[in-house]
Structures are given as C-alpha cells and as structure tokens.
Amino acid sequence: MEFGYILAGFVVGFLVGLTGVGGGSLMTPILLLIYHIKPAVAVGTDLLYASITKSVGIFAHGKLGNIDWLIVKRLAMGSIPASMLTLWALHSMDLQSGNVVNTIKFWLGVALIVTSVAVLLRNKLMALVAKEQWIPLAYVPGATILLGIVLGGLVTLTSVGAGALGVTALILLYPKEKITTIVGSDIAHAVPLTLVAGLGHASLGTIDYPLLGTLLIGSVPGIYLGSHMSSRVAEHWVRVALAMILIFVGFKLVFH
C-alpha cells in the first residue's frame, strides 16, 4: 500500500507541475475513492500536504516578483477567519458520524464540479475580461475579501478551491494583472490558508502523518518532472481530460 501512496503523490505532483491544477482537487478524491481513507482524514492530510508543497512555490514566485501582496492580504482577511470559524464548527461535530461524512463528501463534490468548470473556462474568461473590467474598481477590495471568506470555508472543509477556483475568480477581479502575478498571489495566499486549516485539522486528530510523509516522497519528483515537461506536452488537452474526470467524480460524490 505504501508504494500506492508514493505513486499517488507522484501522479498528483506530476499533473500539478504539468497543468497547474490544484493538488487538493486531485489528491483528496484519490485518497477517498481509491484508498478509502476517511473523508476528514483525507481532507486534513491533504491540507498539510498542500501547505508544504506550495511553500516551495511561494519562494520561486517571490524571487520572480510574481506576488501582489495587497491581493494576498485582502484574501487572507476573509479566508483565515472563515477557516477558523469552520474549524470551530468541526470541533463541535462527531467527524465519524454519517451526516458529517456525507456533508464533507457533498461539498467536496460541489467544489470539484465548480473547479472543473473553472479549469475549462479559464482561457475564454481571460479573453473576455481583457476587453473590459466586469467588476467596478470600487467593489474589488470588498469582493476580494468575500472571495477569501468563500475559499476559507471551502478549503477547510474539503481541501479544494485554493488553486483553480481561486485563480479563476482573481482573473475576474484583477483583469489587468499578468496571469503569472495572479497565480503567484494565489499560491502565496494558499500557503497560510492551508497551514492554518491543516494545523486546525491536526488538533482534530484528522491527519495521518505517515501517509503525509509517503505522499511527499512521490510528489516532489513528480512536480519537478511535470514542470519540466509542461513546455513539451499539449497541456490544454490534459487540462480538459482532468476537468472531465473531476466532473465525473464530483457528481459521484454529490449524488452518492
């Protein structure tokens, strides 16, 4: 089974490096549906996994000047309190009960479906918003904080949303920013959010540390290889195939 976890880490790392699609939308369903890890443990373990892997990205993007810290601050103003509030709610629940398990699966399914739509429409959306600012500039700061609130609750409950969903929403809010700045800012925000959510899950006892270490063994070379192959592979079609898989898995979880 350990080799299977290493393989899962490698595959997810490779696809993240190749396409930029968030690891949470891939890793949590794999742990849940293939390896039958309990939903809360799959989410908690993946959150710490994400905070570790994305912390590497924050240094890389920071050196390249690809992070707008004002965007990160606005997102965190909403996401960190929302994450802590969600964790407080989880503390008062029996995470093994059928209702809680089904609730996590349902919202994970919803997050996967929304993420897949975001992946499919991102390029078209970028072309549309490049022509005009859809959201009035006066509303952008408040809308960014509101986005942070949504991401904070969703990521803490499902581990999904900090990647493709966050980037797509930021493209809408900040159409004049370069895509590298949007991606870099999203990663910079995802690190503290997944760390806070992950540590909160640690206090709930929903993190499998041996599993976390095993996944990282596979993901590090996977991300490295995927990143170096991204210029040689028609990643658009890989993204489309991934989106189709996420839609299928999402509907399976929602209508379970």
N, C-alpha and C positions, 0 to 999 in steps of 0.2 A: 504493500500500500504506500510505503514511503516513496518508492520510485514514481508511483502515480501522482503524488503531490508535487514532486520535483518537476515532473512532466507538465502538470497543470500550471505551475509557476512559470516554466519556460514558455509554454504556448501563450499565456496571457501577456507575459513580458514582451515576447516577440511581436504580438499583434498591437500592443500599445506603442512599441517603438516604431512599427511599420505605419500605423494609421492614426495614432494619437487618440483613439477611442479610449475612454476612461477604464482603468482596470477594474473598478467596482462593478461596472455593468457586465463584466465578463467573469471575474473571479467568484463573486457571491453565488450566481446561478450554478456554476460548476461545482462548488462545494456543496450546494444544497441538493441539486438534482442528480449529480453523478456519484458523489461520495457520501451523500445522505447525512451531512453534518447538520446539526440542529440550527434552525434559522438564526436565532440570536447569536450563537457561537460563530456561524459563518459571517454574519454582519460585523461583529466585534473584531474578529481576527482579521478580516479584510480591511477594516478601518486603520488598524495599526500598520498592516502591510502597506497600505496606500501612503500613510504619513512618512514611512521610511523610504519607499521608492520615489515619491515625489519630492522629498527633501533634496535629492540629488539634482533634480530639475531646477530647483529654486536657485542653486548656485550657478548653474550653467546659464540660465536666463538672466540672472542678476549681472553676471560678467558682461553679457552682451547688451545690457541696457534695455531688456525687453519687459521690464516690470514697471507698471504705473502704480505707485504705492498709494495714491489717492483712491484709485478704484479698489485696491485691496482693503484699505481702511474702511471704505463705505460698506463693502460686502461683509467684512468682519463685524461691523457694528450691528448688523442684523443676524448673521449666522451664529456667532458664538453664544449670545443669549438664547437664541432659538434652540441650539444644540443642548445647552444646559437645561433648558425647560423640558425638552424631550427626554433627556436622561432622568430628570426628576420624576417624570411621569412613568418611565420604565421601572424606576426603583420601586414604585408602589404596586407593580404588577407581578403576577406569577408568570415568568417567562416560559414556563413549561406547559402552561395551560393551552388547550386547543384554540381558544378565542384569540389569545395573543399571537400564537404561532400563525394562525390564519390571517390575522391582521398584518403581520410582517410580510407574509407571502403576497398578500393582496397589493400592498403599497409597493413592494419590490416589483411586482408585475407591472403596475401602473408606471413606475419610474423607468422600467426597461422599454415600455412602449413609447413613452414620451422621448426618451433618449434616442431610440431608433429613428423616430420621425425627425429629430434634431440633426442626426447624422446624415439622413437622406436629403434634407432641405438646406443644409448649411451653405453650400456654394450658391444656390439660387437666391438665398436670403442675402448673402453678401453682395450679389449683383444688384438686388433691388434697393437695399439701404444705401448703397454707394451714390445713388441718384438724389436722395433727399433724406433729411432727418425725420424719421417717423415719430419720435417722441420729443416734445418740446424740451429745449435745454433746461428750462427752469424745473422740470419734473425729474430730470435724470438722477440727481443725488438721492432723492427720496425713493425713486424706483429701484436704484441700485441697492439701497438698504433693504427694501421689500424683497428683492431677489435673494439677498443674503438670508433673510428670515426663512424663505421657502427652502433654500438649499440646506440651511442648518438643520431644519426639522427632517427633511427628506433623507439627507446623507446620514444623520444619526440613526434613523430608523431602518434604512435599507442599505447604506453604504454607496448608493448610486446617486448621481446627479452633479457631482463636483466637476466632472470632465466635460462631456459633450453638451450636456444641458446648460451648464454654466457658461461655456464658450458661446453657444448659440444666442443665449439671452444677452450677453455682453456685446455681441455684434450688433444687436438691435439698439442697445443703449448708447454705444460708442462707435458709430459707423465710420468716423474719421480716423480712428486708431488703426494702426497696422495690425494684421492678424497675428503677427509674432508677439506684439505687445498684449493683445487680448489673451492669447494662450499663456504667455508668461505670467500675466497678472492672475489668471485663473488658477494656475499651478501654485503661485505664491499664496493665494488665499486658501487653496485646498489643504496645504500642509498644516497650518494651525487648526483648521476646522477638523480634519481627520484625526489630528493628535488629541484635541480636546474630547472629541467623540470617542476615540479609541481608549483613552485613559478612563473616560466615564464607563465604558463597557468593561474595562479591567476591574473597576470597583463593583460591577455587577457580577463578575465571575464568568463573563461570556467571551473570554479569549483563550484559545488553545495555543500556548506558546511553542511547544514542539512543532505543531503544524505551521505556525508562523515562520519559524526558522527554516523548515523544509521548503516552504513556498519560495522564500527569498533565495535559496540555493539555486533554484531553477530560473527565477525571474531576472536576476542580474545579467547572466549571459544572454538571456532572451531579449531583453531591452537593448543590449549592446548590438546584437546581431540584427534585430529588426530595424534599429535606427540607421545602420549602415547599408541596409538593403532597400530602404524606402525610396531611394532615387532610381533603383533598377526595376522596381515592381510597379505595375499599374494599380496603385493602392486604391484608386477610386472604386474599382470593381470589388476589391477586398472589403472596402467600407460598406458597399451595397449588400454584399453577401452577409457581412456581420449584422447589418441592420435587419435583414430578413430573419436571421436566427434569433435576434433579440425580440423581434415582434412575436415570433412563434413561442418563445419561452415566456414572454410577458403575458400573452393570452392564456397560456397553460397555467400560470400561477394565479392570474386574476380569476379564472373560471374553474379553479381546482375544486 
